[in-house]
Amino acid sequence: MKHLSDIEIAQHKKLIHIREIAAKLGIEEDDLEMYGKYKAKLPLSFIDEEKIKKNNLILVTAITPTPAGEGKTTVSIGLTEGLNKI
């Protein structure tokens, strides 16, 4: 059984417009500072300081990337998706 690399998996996925993702989260389009179709910044006012105090921070540091450049970002996103699924 052949396992796909991270880049092969990423290339097979259809990107979702950031507006669709924001809508699922209840974020108004006017609150998005767009950076193309797939990236946007959100205002700092969206940070709930009370929620931050109740949660834990997981730092991902000192990972040696693979030759394809996979490293901290890939691990952080994978970890976040896994925790959200739980």
C-alpha positions, 0 to 999 in steps of 0.5 A: 500500500502506497502512502501519499506524501504531505504535498501529494495529499495537499495537491489533491484537495480542492481549496475552499474560499476563505469566505465560506470558511468564515461563514461557517464560523459566523464571521461577517465578510466585512471583518475579513481583511482579504489576502487573495481567495484563500487567506484573510486576517481577522481583527484582534477584537475577535480574541476572547481573553477569558477563553484564553485564560481557560485554555492551554497553549501548545508550542511546536518548536525545534522541528527539523523540516523534511526536504519538502519543507514540511515542519512546524506549520504542517505539524501545528495545523495537523495537531489543531485539526486532530484536537478539533476532531476530538 
